[in-house]
Structure formats: C-alpha cells, structure tokens
Amino acid sequence: MSELEDLYQEMILGHAKAPRNFGRLEPCNAQAQGYNPLCGDRIGVSLLLSDGRIADVRFDGAGCAICTASASLMTESVKGRTRPEIDAVFHRVHDLVTGKGNRDDPLLGKLAVFGGVSEFPMRVKCATLPWHTLNAAFDQSSTPVSTE
C-alpha cells in the first residue's frame, strides 16, 4: 500500500471513530432516514435549510466504518451549498466509488479518500447511503431510503 493510500485509510478510520456533525439537529426543517439491509447501516440526516442552502447538517445512526466516514465527510462538504452544487459533488463521488471517477477531481476535496471503495463493489452502497439519505431529506421524503 502506498503512503497516500495509507493516509486515505487513516482519514476514513479517523472519521469512522470520531465522526464530525454526529447527532440529531434541533431544530431542523428537513430530515430523512436511510437503511442498507446488506450490512445493516442505518442513518438519519437532518438539515437546516436557509435561502436554498444548507445552513447546518447532522447525521445519526449506526453504520460500518465506510458509511460513518462517508456521512461525516459528506456533512463537512455540503454545509453552505445549494442542492445543485451538492448534486454535482454527489455525482463525482458516485463516479469515484464505482471506478469511473478521478481522485484528482478538485470538486471532491477530502472526499477523494473514497476512491479505494471501487475495489470493493459491495461497499459502494455503504459509501453512498448518506448521500441518498441527504437527497431524501431535501425531497422531504417520509419513506426511508433503502439501498436495495
């Protein structure tokens, strides 16, 4: 494993062990739940939207290291952004974890750490569940998101 891959792995483990923006957001004006039945990840995302931007975001629940780290890094990357901006980032993240993207994409920033997920196709759903749940929160969906 290269030094860069070691650094990426350390960052994922760091966010999994000490996730940022963890806990329920009160007050919030949008929220959704997500579930990955394959590995048991359960996540909730709550948003405080203001003028079409995410003023604040939190996540809660329990998931594997990839899911938790993805949610943690996602919350850091979406604060202050609009839905179209977030959609652009999510498409780049999805391309990255499915092996179609590039870690050097400047829009990814720290999210580039998930490039190695493409080597483990069963983990793509773990990495993308927080993003799908975020989209459901934007849509005010009361139906839990499922990766199946």
C-alpha positions in Angstrom: 0.0 0.0 0.0 1.3 3.4 -0.9 1.8 6.3 1.6 -1.1 8.1 0.0 -3.4 5.1 0.4 -2.3 4.7 4.0 -3.2 8.4 4.6 -6.6 7.8 2.9 -7.2 4.8 5.1 -6.3 6.7 8.2 -8.6 9.5 7.3 -11.5 7.1 6.8 -10.8 5.4 10.1 -10.5 8.7 11.9 -13.9 9.9 10.6 -15.4 6.5 11.5 -14.1 6.6 15.1 -14.8 10.3 15.7 -17.4 11.4 13.2 -18.0 15.1 12.7 -21.5 16.5 12.8 -22.9 13.4 14.6 -26.2 13.7 16.4 -29.7 14.9 15.7 -30.1 18.5 14.6 -32.6 20.5 16.6 -34.3 22.5 15.2 -34.2 21.2 11.6 -36.6 21.8 8.7 -35.8 18.7 6.7 -34.8 15.1 7.6 -34.8 11.6 6.3 -33.8 8.0 7.2 -31.8 5.5 5.2 -31.1 1.8 5.5 -28.7 -0.6 3.9 -30.1 -4.1 4.6 -27.0 -5.7 3.2 -24.7 -4.6 6.0 -27.2 -3.1 8.5 -26.3 0.5 8.1 -29.0 2.8 9.5 -28.6 6.6 9.1 -30.6 9.7 9.7 -29.8 13.0 8.1 -31.3 16.3 9.4 -30.9 19.6 7.7 -31.4 23.3 8.5 -32.1 24.9 5.1 -32.0 28.6 4.7 -32.3 30.5 1.4 -31.8 27.3 -0.6 -28.6 26.4 1.2 -27.6 24.0 3.9 -27.1 26.2 7.0 -26.4 23.2 9.2 -26.5 19.4 8.8 -26.1 16.4 11.2 -26.4 12.7 10.9 -27.1 10.0 13.4 -27.5 6.2 13.4 -25.1 3.3 13.3 -23.2 2.0 10.3 -20.0 0.4 9.2 -16.7 2.4 9.0 -17.2 3.3 5.4 -20.8 4.6 5.9 -20.0 6.5 9.0 -16.9 8.1 7.5 -18.9 8.9 4.3 -21.6 10.6 6.3 -19.0 12.6 8.4 -17.1 13.8 5.4 -20.4 14.5 3.5 -21.7 16.7 6.2 -18.4 18.7 6.2 -18.5 19.1 2.4 -22.2 20.2 2.0 -22.5 23.0 4.5 -23.3 26.3 2.8 -24.0 24.6 -0.5 -27.2 24.6 -2.7 -28.9 21.4 -3.9 -27.4 21.8 -7.5 -23.9 22.2 -6.0 -24.4 19.1 -3.8 -25.8 17.1 -6.7 -22.6 17.9 -8.7 -20.4 16.7 -5.8 -22.5 13.6 -5.3 -22.3 12.6 -9.0 -18.5 12.9 -8.7 -18.4 10.8 -5.5 -20.6 8.2 -7.1 -18.4 8.0 -10.2 -15.3 7.7 -7.9 -16.7 4.9 -5.8 -17.9 3.0 -8.9 -14.5 3.3 -10.6 -15.4 5.9 -13.2 -14.1 9.0 -11.4 -10.8 10.5 -10.6 -9.3 11.2 -7.2 -7.7 14.3 -8.6 -11.0 16.0 -9.3 -10.8 19.3 -7.4 -14.5 19.2 -6.6 -14.0 16.2 -4.4 -11.6 17.6 -1.9 -11.3 15.3 1.1 -14.0 13.0 -0.4 -11.2 11.6 -2.7 -10.4 9.2 0.2 -13.3 7.0 -1.1 -11.5 6.2 -4.3 -10.5 2.8 -2.9 -14.1 1.8 -2.5 -14.3 1.0 -6.2 -12.1 -2.1 -5.4 -14.9 -3.4 -3.2 -18.2 -3.2 -5.1 -20.2 -4.4 -2.1 -19.1 -1.2 -0.2 -20.4 1.2 -2.8 -23.8 1.2 -1.1 -22.2 1.9 2.3 -20.4 4.9 0.9 -23.4 6.3 -1.0 -26.2 5.7 1.6 -25.6 9.0 3.4 -25.8 10.9 0.1 -29.1 9.2 -0.9 -30.4 10.0 2.5 -29.4 13.6 2.1 -31.3 13.8 -1.2 -34.4 12.3 0.5 -34.1 14.9 3.2 -34.1 17.6 0.5 -37.2 16.0 -1.0 -38.9 15.9 2.4 -39.4 12.1 1.9 -41.1 10.3 4.7 -40.3 6.9 3.2 -36.9 5.6 4.4 -34.2 5.3 1.7 -33.0 1.8 1.0 -30.0 0.7 -1.0 -32.0 -2.3 -2.2 
